[in-house]
Amino acid sequence: MTRRRSTKMDVAESGLGFMAAAHNFTRRCNSPTRSRVKPMTDENKLDRAVAKGVCAQDLLDNELLSEAFAGLEGSYTSAWRATAIDDVAAREKLFLAINIVGKVRDHLTAIVTNGKLAQAELKEIAQVAERRKRFGIL
């Protein structure tokens, strides 16, 4: 099912003149409430960052995942040490694998930190809104 674009004729048939419809559109787009939508989007992004931070912290605290990271690092390290002296390619691959495990852990830690910063920013937004409300500035 395709959507049909409204035309001037459709607007005229709906009881609104074209100029009235254009005026309503302009008023909606330039209204003061329109400018307040952007901070709400920012608050939504901050809420998502907080939620991601909580999930990432749960993952870092998860015993099974911690054991998996430690097991992978341990097996990669032992395999790296056991490589033959002339097997440079295998050592390079194992070295990269060890570093990737660390990067995944670092990435999760960065998400946790971003979540904490987002939580602090949301708290600040709430405090500013409370001050404005208290002093009648809205």
C-alpha positions in Angstrom: 0.0 0.0 0.0 1.6 3.3 -1.1 0.9 6.6 0.6 -0.5 9.3 -1.6 0.9 12.8 -1.2 -1.7 15.4 -0.3 -2.2 18.1 -2.9 -3.7 21.6 -2.8 -7.0 20.0 -4.0 -7.0 17.6 -1.1 -6.5 20.5 1.4 -9.2 22.5 -0.3 -11.6 19.6 -0.2 -10.9 19.0 3.5 -12.4 22.4 4.3 -9.1 24.2 4.9 -7.8 26.6 2.4 -4.2 26.1 1.2 -3.0 29.3 2.9 -4.6 28.2 6.2 -2.9 24.8 6.0 0.4 26.5 5.3 -0.1 28.9 8.2 -0.9 26.0 10.5 2.3 24.1 9.3 4.4 27.2 9.8 2.9 27.9 13.3 3.6 24.3 14.3 7.2 24.3 13.1 8.0 27.6 14.6 6.1 27.3 17.9 8.0 27.5 21.2 7.0 23.9 22.0 8.9 22.8 18.9 12.2 24.1 20.4 11.5 22.1 23.6 11.4 18.8 21.6 15.2 18.8 21.1 16.1 18.6 24.8 13.6 15.8 25.2 15.4 13.9 22.4 18.7 14.6 24.3 17.0 13.3 27.5 16.0 10.2 25.6 19.5 9.7 24.4 20.8 10.1 27.9 18.2 7.6 29.2 19.4 5.1 26.6 23.0 5.7 27.6 22.1 5.1 31.2 20.3 1.9 30.3 23.3 0.7 28.2 25.7 1.6 31.1 23.6 -0.5 33.5 23.6 -3.5 31.1 27.3 -3.2 30.5 28.0 -3.1 34.2 25.8 -6.2 34.6 27.9 -7.9 31.9 31.2 -6.9 33.6 29.8 -8.2 36.9 28.7 -11.4 35.3 30.8 -14.3 36.7 30.4 -16.4 33.5 31.6 -13.6 31.2 34.5 -12.7 33.5 35.5 -16.4 33.5 35.2 -16.4 29.7 37.5 -13.4 29.4 40.0 -14.8 31.8 39.9 -18.2 30.1 40.4 -16.8 26.6 43.3 -14.6 27.7 44.9 -17.5 29.5 44.5 -19.9 26.6 45.7 -17.3 24.0 48.7 -16.4 26.2 49.7 -20.1 26.7 49.3 -20.8 23.0 51.3 -17.7 22.2 54.2 -18.8 24.5 54.1 -22.3 23.0 54.6 -21.1 19.4 57.7 -22.1 17.6 60.4 -19.5 17.2 59.9 -19.2 13.4 56.0 -19.1 13.6 55.7 -15.4 13.4 52.2 -15.3 11.8 50.7 -17.5 14.6 52.2 -15.3 17.3 50.9 -12.2 15.6 47.4 -13.7 15.4 47.4 -14.8 19.0 48.8 -11.4 20.1 45.9 -9.7 18.3 43.4 -12.1 19.9 44.7 -11.3 23.4 44.4 -7.6 22.7 40.8 -8.0 21.3 39.7 -9.6 24.5 41.1 -6.6 26.4 39.4 -4.2 23.9 36.0 -5.8 24.5 36.4 -5.4 28.2 37.6 -1.7 27.7 34.6 -1.0 25.5 32.2 -2.3 28.1 34.0 -0.2 30.7 33.6 2.9 28.5 29.9 2.2 28.1 29.6 2.0 31.9 31.4 5.3 32.2 29.3 7.0 29.6 26.2 5.8 31.4 27.4 7.3 34.7 28.1 10.6 32.9 24.6 10.5 31.3 23.1 9.8 34.7 24.9 12.9 36.1 23.7 15.0 33.2 20.1 13.8 33.7 20.3 14.7 37.3 21.6 18.2 36.4 18.7 18.6 33.9 16.2 17.7 36.6 17.8 20.1 39.1 17.7 23.0 36.5 14.0 22.1 35.7 13.2 22.1 39.4 14.9 25.5 40.0 13.0 27.0 37.0 9.7 25.6 38.4 10.5 26.9 41.8 11.2 30.4 40.6 8.4 30.4 38.0 10.6 30.4 35.0 9.1 28.0 32.4 
